[in-house]
Amino acid sequence: KMRIYGREYHLKTQYNLTKEQYNQMLIDQNHKCAICGIDEKEAIKGKLYVDHCHSTNKVRALLCHACNAGLGLMRDSIPVLAKAISYLDKYSQKEHK
């Protein structure tokens, strides 16, 4: 029970979300990561994480650990992510020729 309270406390203090709001987000996203679509049950630790903008603290969506970490490691930067896509595209085309 303490672990559940801890999670609810974390949602409220970090993201200003209630457990009910988090659960509604899960329902709205069909229990899937908003980026890759992996089901919550197949995700690391069997849960989705609250993604938020670090500058505004506004909640965006629920993501699996990999997608959430990937955005963070790419500094939530659209130009960096676009370059990463170009990079992958460049090398995946060479591999398939």
PEQUI-V249368 format. One record per backbone hydrogen bond with DSSP energy under -0.5 kcal/mol. CO is the residue of the C=O (numbers start at 1). NH is the residue of the N-H. If there is no record, write none. Layout:
BEGIN
CO|NH + CO|NH
END
This chain:
BEGIN
1|5 + 2|6 + 3|7 + 4|8 + 5|9 + 6|10 + 7|11 + 8|12 + 9|13 + 10|14 + 10|15 + 11|15 + 11|17 + 12|16 + 18|22 + 19|23 + 20|24 + 21|25 + 22|26 + 23|27 + 24|28 + 25|29 + 26|31 + 27|30 + 29|32 + 31|40 + 33|37 + 38|33 + 39|42 + 39|43 + 40|43 + 43|46 + 44|47 + 49|51 + 49|63 + 51|60 + 51|61 + 53|57 + 58|53 + 61|51 + 62|34 + 63|49 + 64|68 + 65|69 + 66|70 + 67|71 + 68|72 + 69|73 + 70|74 + 71|76 + 72|75 + 74|77 + 76|78 + 77|81 + 78|82 + 79|83 + 80|84 + 81|85 + 82|86 + 83|87 + 84|88 + 85|89 + 86|90 + 87|91 + 88|92 + 89|93 + 90|94 + 91|95 + 92|96 + 94|97
END
